[in-house]
Amino acid sequence: MIREILICFMGVNFVLSMSTTKAPNLSTAIHQTREPAEHETFLFKYEPHFHNMIVVTFIDSVRTCYIFDLSDDERAAIHTDAGIRAVELRLLSTLKFVSVTEVTKDQLHRPTSRVCGTVQHYFKQN
């Protein structure tokens, strides 16, 4: 019986010694270059009181709020996934070229200024 316990103990020891492998010792460190992080954020929000689409951008540490009026077709389509995506893509593609006027927070309706949040600049579509 002692012989069987000894054989069993040696078998367990053998199995345990096989499963513990040591990692190789790497003496050379890997150096990575660090590129400056670039972040651009676009946040789209629908404001249901006045049926505006609001785009809040965060580029180069400047938060800007753009307020766009929606057409009747866009107002109807905004409540579907495909419709809201189409409006977002249209606004994103025309953001640089659309004619806007800078306004103050006091010139905006209260629900619209709430949706914009804390930003540095407010622009409304002409």
RAMORA-V895447 format. One record per residue. RES is the residue in one letter. SS is DSSP state (H for helix, E for strand, C for the rest). PHI is phi in degrees with one decimal (none if undefined). Layout:
res:RES ss:SS phi:PHI
res:RES ss:SS phi:PHI
//
This chain:
res:M ss:C phi:none
res:I ss:H phi:-64.2
res:R ss:H phi:-62.5
res:E ss:H phi:-68.1
res:I ss:H phi:-66.3
res:L ss:H phi:-64.1
res:I ss:H phi:-65.2
res:C ss:H phi:-62.7
res:F ss:H phi:-62.6
res:M ss:H phi:-66.7
res:G ss:H phi:-65.3
res:V ss:H phi:-65.0
res:N ss:H phi:-60.2
res:F ss:H phi:-63.9
res:V ss:H phi:-65.5
res:L ss:H phi:-65.9
res:S ss:H phi:-71.1
res:M ss:H phi:-75.6
res:S ss:H phi:-84.2
res:T ss:C phi:-103.0
res:T ss:C phi:-105.0
res:K ss:C phi:-91.6
res:A ss:C phi:-74.8
res:P ss:C phi:-67.0
res:N ss:C phi:-87.0
res:L ss:C phi:-98.8
res:S ss:C phi:-93.3
res:T ss:C phi:-95.9
res:A ss:C phi:-90.4
res:I ss:C phi:-92.9
res:H ss:C phi:-104.3
res:Q ss:C phi:-113.9
res:T ss:C phi:-78.6
res:R ss:C phi:-111.2
res:E ss:C phi:-89.1
res:P ss:C phi:-66.1
res:A ss:C phi:-74.2
res:E ss:C phi:-116.4
res:H ss:C phi:-130.0
res:E ss:E phi:-133.8
res:T ss:E phi:-126.9
res:F ss:E phi:-123.8
res:L ss:E phi:-118.4
res:F ss:E phi:-105.3
res:K ss:E phi:-137.0
res:Y ss:E phi:-96.2
res:E ss:E phi:-104.9
res:P ss:C phi:-75.7
res:H ss:C phi:-68.0
res:F ss:C phi:-115.6
res:H ss:C phi:55.0
res:N ss:E phi:-106.7
res:M ss:E phi:-106.5
res:I ss:E phi:-113.4
res:V ss:E phi:-116.2
res:V ss:E phi:-105.7
res:T ss:E phi:-110.3
res:F ss:E phi:-132.5
res:I ss:E phi:-128.1
res:D ss:C phi:52.4
res:S ss:C phi:64.1
res:V ss:E phi:-117.9
res:R ss:E phi:-95.7
res:T ss:E phi:-131.0
res:C ss:E phi:-115.3
res:Y ss:E phi:-111.0
res:I ss:E phi:-111.9
res:F ss:E phi:-119.1
res:D ss:E phi:-81.9
res:L ss:C phi:-104.4
res:S ss:C phi:-74.7
res:D ss:H phi:-61.7
res:D ss:H phi:-64.7
res:E ss:H phi:-68.0
res:R ss:H phi:-60.8
res:A ss:H phi:-73.1
res:A ss:H phi:-83.5
res:I ss:C phi:-65.1
res:H ss:C phi:-88.9
res:T ss:C phi:-116.1
res:D ss:H phi:-61.3
res:A ss:H phi:-66.5
res:G ss:H phi:-67.1
res:I ss:H phi:-67.8
res:R ss:H phi:-65.2
res:A ss:H phi:-64.2
res:V ss:H phi:-66.2
res:E ss:H phi:-61.2
res:L ss:H phi:-66.1
res:R ss:H phi:-63.2
res:L ss:H phi:-65.5
res:L ss:H phi:-64.8
res:S ss:H phi:-74.6
res:T ss:H phi:-102.6
res:L ss:C phi:-60.3
res:K ss:C phi:-75.6
res:F ss:C phi:-104.9
res:V ss:C phi:-78.3
res:S ss:C phi:-84.3
res:V ss:E phi:-129.2
res:T ss:E phi:-122.9
res:E ss:E phi:-75.4
res:V ss:E phi:-126.1
res:T ss:C phi:-96.7
res:K ss:H phi:-62.5
res:D ss:H phi:-68.1
res:Q ss:H phi:-80.5
res:L ss:C phi:-90.9
res:H ss:C phi:-67.9
res:R ss:H phi:-57.3
res:P ss:H phi:-61.1
res:T ss:H phi:-68.6
res:S ss:H phi:-66.7
res:R ss:H phi:-65.8
res:V ss:H phi:-65.2
res:C ss:H phi:-65.4
res:G ss:C phi:77.1
res:T ss:C phi:-90.1
res:V ss:C phi:-132.5
res:Q ss:C phi:-87.8
res:H ss:E phi:-134.5
res:Y ss:E phi:-120.2
res:F ss:E phi:-128.6
res:K ss:E phi:-117.0
res:Q ss:E phi:-66.4
res:N ss:C phi:-78.6
//
